[in-house]
């Protein structure tokens, strides 16, 4: 009797999940790619094929270029803050494992990641308020004049970076902690016997071993930062029209083009550009963090 | 309970064929009961009418109308789903093409897109007659496509000046500004500053920041009162019309107030909130502010005045997007909402100005005199509106993004050539959008 091929069962077992993945992930991406080549108005009956026209128009669209610039600044700003701060905090917490209040430190650092985004952004909006905010009161003690945090184009970018970093650090710390706990104690022992200080052991033992974890955290942080929207929207909006400077980010620009201007094809072209950027940056991160010892 | 426990408990275990059949029958019976229960719970005659609004402050109004309609439809259930305007626009964009919108919906000028796409059915002849008989046809433009009426106007947003009478009296001013030049002169007298010279109470709160098209709409109002307009129509097509002297004067007025005289600054509280807190002496806004002040600052002493020449008017119309048995109830609801008694209630309780002509406002004006600037405008006061063309919103949004930067650009203050270059570049962008949609008029 002919036996069934070995691959049949795993393939059959995976098929439902793969089917779902294809429907929920692959198909929308393929459809976005298709739409980007059409003048696809959400309500118009005529949706002509325009080839690469949407992409050509994007390249000279000042709002899109501003959005891509702002988003990139925010994404890299968040990355640059999150990785070192997250790693340092994780190392500090890891060093206090088993001691009093270590659980409290872990919880308080992770808390911003689980707090609902809109109320958190509202709280930060108050902190950044030019006239009543505690931040200006704080810098006032050092003789620094009050700043229009949410109205100055450069400062409002800084505010957005601070808000997004505050949210992402908790998650990074959690993942780094898992990584640090998996570093074998014997390696630290060996380093200590070789005369390494705690800092040197962290630098030359822990960090190289954390490369895969750092890759994961940096990829996740960068991708989520490129997709920010609600933070920028809440910081600049007000029901009574007393808003702040709206930091134009890519997702906000896409939403505006889709649902206010009804240009879904054009917004799809923006989404394709975002996809390419994220793919290229993820590829670069893989290259940067790859484990050279295996080469 | 035993029945459920027994039948469910047999699943998954080896059973005799008879037992198995019994289990399946039990499950089928349960399913039938589950499906039938909701049907039994509500009588077959009950109808649910869903109202989609972009103005949450109108919920009590629609509920009141719904309650009145129950005299005709006793089992009618009215559900008012009111969300923020921008979100409302998004849900319309997603639901109208798929036929999943509410039974009665509000729309502003964006209705043009849906009418053009054939997504809104024509109303019954009686509704068309009702509109023709009770409304000034200039106010029905946004609900009209190719000469046919598709919706019923309900209310309109229109601007007027709000000014704090106490602050005016302190500054020795006993009447509102009459010309646009007066506005800046007044703002200079009204502004209050701290010891460093920074304004603490703005003389005139201008819309200087924020996303969306609001900045451009406010600029348009000032532009109009300088004798200009944003878009002009020529033979059914349109062209940007603000790169000229009126456009320059309007932008200069912003720069004078923000950069030169600093009667206002972008980081100050603005708009209705600032007015209610006594942090601005005057500002231009729609009539809804009256209702907001009544709730949040009932002791504020203020008055209103019409703008020198005219104001941007944004009509809000009601449509019934779905054909079917419920559409007649929906049109009855629309007509009920537009009964004089309800419209006067709307004005008194929300301060939104009804569109219907021939209403007697005297009783409401006796209670709320500030509404006078909105309902008793001078005969030569002009109401202009955003053209009912599909790229209108995009043109305004893109212009707003440019204006926000220009308002605080010190290099433009006192620099007519710089202002002209800015306006020329912005107008070119507006024309480019019109050309893309094949709507650009020849110069």
HADDOCK unambig.tbl for C-alpha pairs under 7 A between the chains (distance, minus, plus):
assign (segid A and resid 43 and name CA) (segid B and resid 97 and name CA) 6.13 0.50 0.50
assign (segid A and resid 43 and name CA) (segid B and resid 114 and name CA) 6.93 0.50 0.50
assign (segid A and resid 43 and name CA) (segid B and resid 117 and name CA) 6.43 0.50 0.50
assign (segid A and resid 44 and name CA) (segid B and resid 117 and name CA) 5.72 0.50 0.50
assign (segid A and resid 45 and name CA) (segid B and resid 117 and name CA) 6.70 0.50 0.50
assign (segid A and resid 130 and name CA) (segid B and resid 267 and name CA) 6.36 0.50 0.50
assign (segid A and resid 148 and name CA) (segid B and resid 267 and name CA) 5.91 0.50 0.50
assign (segid A and resid 151 and name CA) (segid B and resid 266 and name CA) 6.68 0.50 0.50
assign (segid A and resid 151 and name CA) (segid B and resid 267 and name CA) 6.03 0.50 0.50
assign (segid A and resid 236 and name CA) (segid B and resid 210 and name CA) 6.09 0.50 0.50
assign (segid A and resid 237 and name CA) (segid B and resid 210 and name CA) 6.54 0.50 0.50
assign (segid A and resid 240 and name CA) (segid B and resid 271 and name CA) 6.67 0.50 0.50
assign (segid A and resid 240 and name CA) (segid B and resid 272 and name CA) 6.27 0.50 0.50
assign (segid A and resid 240 and name CA) (segid B and resid 273 and name CA) 6.61 0.50 0.50
assign (segid A and resid 241 and name CA) (segid B and resid 271 and name CA) 6.21 0.50 0.50
assign (segid A and resid 242 and name CA) (segid B and resid 269 and name CA) 6.30 0.50 0.50
assign (segid A and resid 242 and name CA) (segid B and resid 270 and name CA) 4.90 0.50 0.50
assign (segid A and resid 242 and name CA) (segid B and resid 271 and name CA) 5.74 0.50 0.50
assign (segid A and resid 243 and name CA) (segid B and resid 209 and name CA) 6.13 0.50 0.50
assign (segid A and resid 243 and name CA) (segid B and resid 210 and name CA) 4.91 0.50 0.50
assign (segid A and resid 244 and name CA) (segid B and resid 209 and name CA) 5.80 0.50 0.50
assign (segid A and resid 244 and name CA) (segid B and resid 210 and name CA) 5.45 0.50 0.50
assign (segid A and resid 245 and name CA) (segid B and resid 209 and name CA) 5.56 0.50 0.50
assign (segid A and resid 245 and name CA) (segid B and resid 210 and name CA) 5.51 0.50 0.50
assign (segid A and resid 246 and name CA) (segid B and resid 210 and name CA) 5.52 0.50 0.50
assign (segid A and resid 246 and name CA) (segid B and resid 211 and name CA) 5.58 0.50 0.50
assign (segid A and resid 259 and name CA) (segid B and resid 90 and name CA) 5.34 0.50 0.50
assign (segid A and resid 259 and name CA) (segid B and resid 93 and name CA) 6.43 0.50 0.50
assign (segid A and resid 260 and name CA) (segid B and resid 393 and name CA) 6.79 0.50 0.50
assign (segid A and resid 261 and name CA) (segid B and resid 391 and name CA) 6.69 0.50 0.50
assign (segid A and resid 261 and name CA) (segid B and resid 393 and name CA) 6.49 0.50 0.50
assign (segid A and resid 261 and name CA) (segid B and resid 394 and name CA) 5.51 0.50 0.50
